[in-house]
């Protein structure tokens, strides 16, 4: 050690945040997806047909809530039973034409599908 210099003791060492150990973040699953809604004649009333990838992404629900846009806080919501079908393309869901009319949206409208 250098002569004549006193060592300072008792000071706290400041560690920048990027050097501190990171806490493991829990992976959060998305509980909703944005998809196109289409009408199909082979779907019963009260049923929504989902592709397997969206069904898995929503954590395999038995019921989903479909929220259609409607302007400032006038969203239209409806709950459907889920039927999974491999024939449906990814990013789309099928409901009956009566239910589509009841929601008040046109075909190919982007809606939010949420696990109920």
Rosetta blueprint (number, residue, H / E / L):
1 X L
2 X L
3 X L
4 X L
5 X L
6 X L
7 X L
8 X L
9 X L
10 X L
11 X L
12 X L
13 X L
14 X L
15 X L
16 X L
17 X H
18 X H
19 X H
20 X L
21 X L
22 X L
23 X L
24 X L
25 X L
26 X L
27 X L
28 X L
29 X L
30 X L
31 X L
32 X E
33 X E
34 X E
35 X E
36 X E
37 X E
38 X E
39 X E
40 X L
41 X L
42 X L
43 X L
44 X L
45 X L
46 X L
47 X E
48 X E
49 X E
50 X E
51 X L
52 X H
53 X H
54 X H
55 X H
56 X H
57 X H
58 X L
59 X L
60 X L
61 X L
62 X L
63 X E
64 X E
65 X E
66 X E
67 X E
68 X E
69 X L
70 X L
71 X L
72 X L
73 X L
74 X L
75 X L
76 X E
77 X E
78 X E
79 X E
80 X E
81 X E
82 X E
83 X E
84 X E
85 X L
86 X L
87 X L
88 X L
89 X L
90 X L
91 X L
92 X E
93 X E
94 X E
95 X E
96 X L
97 X H
98 X H
99 X H
100 X H
101 X H
102 X H
103 X H
104 X L
105 X L
106 X L
107 X L
108 X L
109 X E
110 X E
111 X E
112 X E
113 X E
114 X E
115 X E
116 X L
